[in-house]
């Protein structure tokens, strides 16, 4: 039986390069961070539901917080001890799902 491949933390330069294609995201405390604003709670919750389905399919789950029409998201790969390509990929998926009002 083969051992699962461990995903590796990426360099600060790779993170900054990846962020160029991810409007709204920033590098904060060794995590990717973004705040999404919606017109109301149901739209914020709908975004979270759609993002949850995609995150589950990717087997990569965000840290997030929701109050009314705001969703705050932090992405990191705990097993790698920091930001990986998985985080950049999930950030891109979330940006694609976000439909500003």
N, C-alpha and C positions, 0 to 999 in steps of 0.2 A: 504494500500500500504506500502510495506517495504521500509525502508530508505536504500540507497546505502551504502555498507560497505566502510569505509574510509581506504585506505591503509596506513600502518604505516611505519615511518622512522625506519631503522634498526640501530643497534649499530655499533660503530667503529670496535669492534671485529668481528661482523658478516660480515662487509664490507671486512675487511682484509682476513677473511677465504674465502669469495666468490672470492676475487681476485686471490687466489691461483689457481683457475681453469680457469682464464681468462688471458692468456698470452698477454702482451702488454698494459693492462689497468692499470691505477693507480688512487689513491684517491687524488684529488686535489681540494681545496676550496669547500668542501662538495659536490663534483660532481665526477663521474667517468669520466676519460679522456683517450682517445687513439688517436694516429695519425696513419692513414693508408696511405701507399705509394704504388703507382701503376706505371706501365710502361708509361702511357700516360693519357690524359684527358678522352678519351672515356671509358677506363677501370674504372677510378675513378667515372665517372658519372654513368656507369652501376652498380657499387656497390651501389651508392646512390639510384638508382632507385629500385634495389632489396631490399635494406634495408628499403626504404620507404614503400613498399608493406607490408613487415613483421611488421613494426612499426604500420602501420594503422590497421592491423589485431589485433594487441595487444592493440590498443588504447593507445599507449605510443610513444611519438614523441621526437626525439633527437634535441638537439641544435647542429648544425654542420656548418662547413665552408669548402669550397672547392676552391683551387687555383690549376689550371693545374692538376697535378697528385697526389695531396695531399688532403686527407679528414681528418679534425680534428673533433672529436666528444666529446661532453660533455653530460652526462646523469645524470639527477636528476628528482625527482618527486616533482614538485612545490606545489601540493596540500598537500603533506606530510611535506614539508619544508626540504627536504634532500633526501638522497639515500634510496631507497626501494628495495625489491626483484624484482620489475618490471625492475629496472635499471640493476641489475645483469642479469636478463633474456634477456633483449634486447642486452646487451653487448655480451652474449653468442651467440645469433643469428647473430650478426654482425661478430663475430669471425668466425662462421661457413660459412658465405658468402664470407669472405675475401680469395681470392686466390692469394697469392704473386706470382709475375712473376719470 
